[in-house]
Amino acid sequence: MKRVAVIGGGIGGLTAAGVLARKGHQVTLFEATEALGGKAGSVSLDGLTFDTGPTVMTMPDTVRATFAELGAEDLMPRLERVALQTRYRWPDGRVFDCWEDLERAAEQADALEREGGRSLRAFFREAETIYRAAGQPYLEAPYETMMGFMARAARNGLSTLVTGLKLSTLDGLARAHFSGPHLRQFVGRFATYAGASPYEANAAFAMIAHIERAFGVHHAVGGLGGIVRGLEQAARRNGVEVVLGRKATHTSRGAEFIVDERAFDAVIVNADPLQHRGDVDQPLTMSGYVVMFEAPTRLALPHHTILFSADYAKEFAELGSGRVADELTIHLCHPAATDPTMAPAGKSGLYAMVNVPPMPAGEEARWPEHARRLEAFIRARVKALVPELKDVELTTVAERTPVDLAKKGAPRGSIYGFLPHGRFGPFKRPAIRGERPGLFFAGGGTHPGGGVPLVMLSGRFAAGLTAEHLGGAS
């Protein structure tokens, strides 16, 4: 039995701690706040339940496999499949319902542009090829060297590997498939899952579109907090010591690490590696502003709605320059559409998010002013673009700003930290293995990236590398 400290109790840290404890190691998890979950979780306000972090969950088999590895299948909340994955709306009145059923989605695409359905099918075929070329080998094991990744990718065939190496930008891929702006924006949106711009991010992010269609979009019944609670119970049941309200740091003493005046053989830091190293002056992914509304009626909205800006290129150019764009794309989440327990009878909760730049130094004091402007913009925008909300009174019950994200350890409020722009951007993400033996990272800021399933993978990878370092089975 070896001693391992996990610093940070987000989903990655909880997963890593539970896996290592189940392997027989003595694990202590330190969390600076009084609550576990990091950026993920749920909050109840006036009888409404809101997911406060990720609202889209894919790769359910990865979630199930994580709970299975923890011996905690009984603690995993039920995942409900969302058949109408997302409704997209544009200022010109056009609407695209992207169903999990490709044929239903293709019928919708035909109404947006000539041969839109045929083009959509072709896009999803290429997205699947990209997933085989880049996604599977990227998610199969911790990324440590390009050679190791290429060896895994080559197992899917040399032609597939060549396809991966020839990828351009996500916007370039969209233009290759679609003639009009609407479906190009639909494709470009998948870059925002990584906090990136479709005009600078690699086309490999199209694999997210395939993942959603092939494996489904899901909702954790009762809210994402159920995932966090399940992971916490699993960790404790496997013997993890959980220390809340303790902001821990690590130092070295010979081959050991000292955390909270205690000696450990290895440390996993569940925090953004850039923030941990103080390297926050480089380009970072976008941040976000969130406002949560109460509606005094049960709305007929789908679970997810995207309200696109009229000029996507201008929006990302302004965000990339470090300023809040004049017109922003809005993500609306209405969880009661899938899960009635998320709101009392006769009411609905709406989560609305827009992307904003990471904060410059000293910008924190200006965010109350930014927040009021953004709240007013979102309220006016949703009433103008969503007919169901035109005459509905929306009451603001809570908000989250980049300042709140920064307090949770996000560098300058950036949601995912490292900005994966460029052809090899995803491969330059900070590694799980730290700068000295025995130090590892877990979470959305390291490999493989953000989102509940990927952060779980990060925790499992970190646990495996740690066990290998300690001389146990990985």
N, C-alpha and C positions, 0 to 999 in steps of 0.2 A: 504494500500500500504506500503510495506516494502522496505528498501534500500539494494540492493545486489551489491557487487563488484565482477566482474569476471576479474581475472588477467591472461592475456594471450589470444590471439585471434586466436588460432588454430581452427580446426573443432570442437573439443569438447567444447571449450570456446564459440564459436559463437552459437553452438546449445543450450547450457545451457542458455546463455544470452537471446536468442530469445524466448525460451520456457517460462522462468520466466517473461519476459516482457509481453508476451501474457497472462500470468496468472494475470497480473495487478500489478506486482511489478516494482519498480523504479530501473532500472539496468544500471550500468556504466561498460563498458568493457575497460580495460587498456591493450594496446599492446605496448611492448618496441620498436618495429621497426616501420617503416612507412608503412608496408604491413601486411595484415591479412593472415591467412592460416597456420602458423607454418611450419611444414615440408612438408605439402601438398601444391600443387599449380602447376602452369605452367609458363614457361618462353619462350619468343619468341626471337630467335637468327637467324639472316640472313634469315628471312622469315620462319624458321622452328619453330614449337612449340613442346616443350618437357614437359612432366609431371616430376616434380622435386622430387616428393615424391613417394607415392604408384603408381604403374602402373597397378595392377590387382584389379578390383573391383568386388566383389560378393555381394550377398544378396541385390538385387535391391529393394525388397519390404521394407527393412529397410530404405533405402535412401528415397523412396517415402513416407513412413510413417513419416519420420522426417520432410520433407518439408510440409506434410499435417498438422502435429502438430503445425508447425509455421504459418499455413494459407498461405503457399507460394508455392502451387503446380505450379503456373504460373512462378515461378522463377527457377524451377529445369531444368537443361539442359537435353537434350535427351540422354538416355543410349542406346548404340548400342551393341547387343549381339555378342559375338565372338564364332562362331561355332567350328572352330579349336582352342581349348583353348590354347594348348601349343604343340610345336614340341620339342622333346627331342633328342639330338644328343650325341653320345659317340665317344671317340677317335678311337675306332675300326671300325667306319663307320656305326654302327647300328643307326637306326632312329625309334622313336615311336611318331606317331601323336596321341595325346589324344584329340579326338573329344568329344563334349558334348554328341553326340549320342553314347551310350554305345556299341551298336553292331558294329559300325564303329571302335571304339577304340579297341574292342575285336579282330577284324580282324587283326589290327596292332600288338596286343600283341601276337597273334599266331605265328608271324614271329620272335619273340624274344626268345621264349622258348616253349618247348612242353607243350601243354594244357594251353598256356598263356592266351587265351581268357576265358576259363573256370575259371582259377584262378583269372583273373581280375574281372569277374562278382562276384565271391565269395568275393573278397576283397571289392568291392563296397557295397555288401549286409551287410558285417560286419561294414563298415564305416557308413552306414545308422543307424544300430543298436547303434553304438557308439554315433552318433549324438542324437538319442532319449534318450540314457542313460545319456549322459554328456552334450551335446551341448544345447539342448532345455532348460533344467533346469538352465544351467549356464547363458544363454543369456536372460532368461525370466525376471529376476529381479536382482537388485544389490546383489552381493555376500557379505553377512555379517557374516554368521555362517554356518558351515558344516551341522548343524541340519536343517536349513532352506533349504539348497540346497538338502539334502537327502529327505526332505518332498516333494519338487517339483519333484525330480527324481522318487520317489515312485509312483507318479500318472501315470507314464508310465508302471507300472507293476514291481513286485518284481524281475522277471527274468531279465528284462532289467537292473534294478539297480545292480543286482549281476554281470551281464556282465561288467558293468562299473567299479565295484570294483576290478575285476580280471585282468584288463588291465596291460600289461607289457610296454616295451619301443616301440616306433614306429618302430625301426629296428627289434625288436622281432616279431611284427605283420607282417612286410614285409616278414620275413623269414618263418613265418607260412603259407604264401600264395604262395610265389614264389620261384622257385628253382634256378633261375639265378640272376646275379648281376644287370642286367639292370632294371628290374621292381622293384627290391628292392630299387634301387636308386630313381626311380620314386616315391615310397611311402615315402622314407626318406626325400625327398625335402620339404614335407609339414611342417616339423619342422622348416624350415628356415623362414616360414611366421611369426613365433614368435621369430626369431633370435636365435633359439636353435639348438642343435645337435640331430639328429635322434637316436643316440646311448644312449642318456641320457634323452630325452624328453618322456613324457607319450604317449602311443598309442592313447590317446584321440585326438591328433592332426590329426588323420586320418579323423576326421569329416570334416576337411577342404576339403578333396577330395570329400566327399559326397555333401557338400555345393556347390562346383563348378559345379558338374555334375547335381545336382537337380535344382539349382537356376540360373545357368549360370555364365559365366565370361563376364563382360561388360566393355565398354569404354565410358567415358563421352565425347560426341561429342564436339570438340573444345578444349578438354583438361580438366584436373582436376581443373584448375583455374575457370571454370564455376561453379563448385560446391561451391567453396569458395565465388565467387561473389554472387551467389544466396543466400547463408547463410548470407552474410553481408547485402545484400539488405533486406532480411527478418527481420534480427535483427533491422536494422534501422527503417523499416516500423512498427515494433511492439513497437517502442519507446526506443530502447536501445541507450544510449549515448556512442559513440565510441571515445576513447581518444588514438590517435596514438603517437608514439615517446615518450612514458612515461614509463620508467621501474619502475613499482610499486611494493611495498612490503606491508605487512600488520603487524600491531601490535594490541595488545588488550588494551581496556580501559573498565574495567568492563565487561558487557555483549556485548559491542560493539566492532567493529573492526575499526581501523583507517587505511585508504588507501589514500595516496596522500593528507594528512591532512584533509580528509573528513571522516565522521562517517558512518558506514554501520552496518546493522543487521546481515549480513552473508557474507561470502566470498567463492567463488569458484576459486580454483587455477588450471588453465589449463597449468600445467607443470608437469614434471616427479616428483612424490612424493619423490623419492630417492634424486634427485638433490635438491629439495626444502628443504629437511631435512639435506642435507650435508652428506648423507649416501651413498657415491659412491665408497667405498673401497671393497664392497662385489662383488661376481661374477655378471657380467652383460651380457646381450645379445650381440650378435655380432654387429659390426658397418658395414659400407659399403663404398666402393669407387665407384664412378660413373664417367664415361666419356661419353660425347655426341658427336657423329660424324655426319658429313654431307656427304652424298653420292651423286655424281653428276648424278644420274640416279634414276628412280623409281624402287625400288627393288621388287622382287617377293617373299620376305620373308613373313612368317605369322606374326601375331601381336606379339606373344611371342615365343621365342626360348630359350631353356636351353642347354648349352654346358657343359656336365658333365666332371668332372675330372676323370682320370683313376682309382684313388684309393680314394674313398670317405671317408673311415675310416681314412686314413692317413691325408687327408685334415682337417677333424674335430679334429683330435688329435693335429695337429699343431695349428689350430685356438684356441683350448681349452687351449693350453700351453701359449697363449699370443703372438704368432708370426704369421706374414703373411705367409700363406702356400706357398710352392714352386709351387704347381699346384692348381688352383682354378676353381670352377664351375662358369660359366658366365651366367647371365640372360640378354638376348637381347630383347629389346622392339622396335617394328617397327610400330608405331601407324598409319602410312599412309596406312597400309594394311586394316584397318577398316574404317579410317576416312581421306579421301583425303585432308581435310582442314588443316591437321597437317603439310603439306609440300607443297611448290610450285610445279607446274607441272614440271615433269622431274627430281625431286629430292626426296630424302628420308632422314629422320632423324633417327638415331639409338641411343638408350639409352642402355648403357652396364654397368652392376653392378656386382661386386664381393663382397663377405663378407670378412671382416677383423676383427681382434680383437678390443675391446675397447681400447682406448689409455691409457697407463700408464702415471703417472704424469711426466710432462716435455717432453713428446714425440712430442708435437706439432711442434717443430722446425725441426723434421726429416721428416715431411710429404711431403714436396716438393720432397725429394729424393725418398720416397716410391711411390709417385704419378707417377713419370717418369717411374719407373720400371713397375708399374702396367699398365700404359697406353700402354707401349710397349708390355707387355705380352698379353693384351686383343687384341690389333691390330693383332699381329701375330697369336693368337689362332683363332680368328674369320675367318681370311683368310685361315687358314689351315683346319678348320672343316666345314666351310659353303661354298659349291661350288659356290653359287651365288655371293660371295664376293671375290673370289680368285683374280680377275683382276680389282676390283673396288678400286679406290682411296678414302680413308676415311680421311676427314679433321676434326681434333679436334676443336670443337667450344666452349666447356665448360667442367668443371669437378666439382665434389663435393667430399670432403674428410671428414673424421671424425672430422677434425677441424671445418668445416662448420656446421656439425651437433651439435657439442659442443656449438657453438655460438648461436644455436637455443634452447639451454637448455637441450640437450641430455647428460646425465651423461657420461663423458669421451668419448663422441661421440657414445655411444651405442644407437642403433635405438629405442629399446623398454624398456631399463632400466632393470627392474627385470628379472632374468634368471629363467624360469619356468621348471627347471630340476627336475627329481624325480617323484615318483608316485603321490604325492600331490602337485607338483610344481604349476600348474595353480591356486590352491586354496590359495597359499601363496602370491599371487600378492598383492601389497599395495592396501588397501581398498579405496573406494570413500569417505567414512566418515572419516574426519580428527581426530586429537588427541584432539581437544576441540570442544564443541558444537558450531555449526554455521560455521565450516570450512569443506569444501568438495573439492574433486579433480575430474578433468575430463581430458581425454586424453588417449593416448596409453600406458602410464606407469601404469595405474590403471585398475580396472575391466571394461570391459571384455578383453581388449587387443588392439593390433594395427590393422590398416587397417581402411579405411574410414567408413564402416558401423558400426564396433565395436566402433570406437571413437564417432560416432554420438550417439550410444546407451549409451556410457559413459556420454555424455553431457546431454542426456535426463534423465538418472538415477540420475545424480548429481542435476539436476533441480528439480526432484521429491522429493529427500531427503531434499533439501533446502526448498522447499515449505512446506513440512511436518514440518520441524523444525520451520518455521515462522508461522505455525498455519493455513496454507491454504491447499486447496486440492492438493494432490500430483499427 
